[in-house]
Amino acid sequence: MAWSGRRAAKIRVQVFSIYGDTCCLCGNPGADTVEHLLPRHHGGTDDLWNLRPSHGRKRPALGCPGNYG
């Protein structure tokens, strides 16, 4: 299943309401997307326990690698 659309938007809202906006990759605030802790291609799911907020783009000033490579 694709990670987009209304279902993904609803899940993002839930993740941010549970975990706040602290990036799971660098520990700084301002996360703007959701990261799978265990990637889907390694068997991870879209369950809330496997999702955390993250910075989508690389943020060198924060020392964050971002989750888009």
C-alpha positions in Angstrom: 0.0 0.0 0.0 1.2 3.5 -0.8 2.1 5.9 2.0 -0.1 8.7 0.9 -3.6 10.0 0.9 -6.1 10.5 3.7 -5.1 7.4 5.7 -1.4 8.6 5.8 -2.5 12.2 6.8 -4.6 10.8 9.6 -1.7 8.6 10.9 0.7 11.7 10.7 -1.7 13.6 12.9 -1.8 10.8 15.4 2.0 10.4 15.4 2.5 14.1 16.1 -0.2 14.2 18.8 1.5 11.3 20.6 5.2 12.0 20.1 5.3 15.8 19.5 7.5 17.4 16.9 10.9 16.1 18.1 12.8 14.5 15.3 13.7 10.8 16.0 16.9 11.1 13.9 18.5 14.2 15.5 16.5 14.9 18.7 15.7 18.5 17.6 12.2 20.1 17.4 10.6 21.0 14.1 9.9 17.6 12.6 7.7 17.8 9.6 7.1 14.2 8.4 6.9 10.7 9.8 9.7 8.1 9.7 9.3 4.3 10.0 11.6 2.9 12.7 11.6 -0.4 10.9 11.3 0.3 7.2 8.5 -1.2 5.3 10.8 -3.0 2.9 12.3 -4.8 6.0 8.9 -5.9 7.2 7.9 -2.7 9.2 4.3 -1.7 9.3 2.3 1.6 9.4 1.3 0.9 13.1 1.8 3.8 15.5 4.5 1.9 17.5 6.7 1.8 14.3 6.3 5.5 13.4 8.1 8.6 14.8 8.3 12.3 13.7 11.3 13.3 11.7 12.8 16.0 9.5 12.0 15.2 5.9 15.0 17.1 4.4 18.6 17.0 5.5 19.3 19.8 8.1 23.0 20.2 8.4 22.7 23.0 10.9 21.0 20.6 13.3 23.1 17.6 12.4 20.1 15.8 11.0 20.5 13.5 8.0 16.8 13.7 7.1 14.8 10.7 6.0 14.8 11.4 2.3 18.4 10.1 1.8 
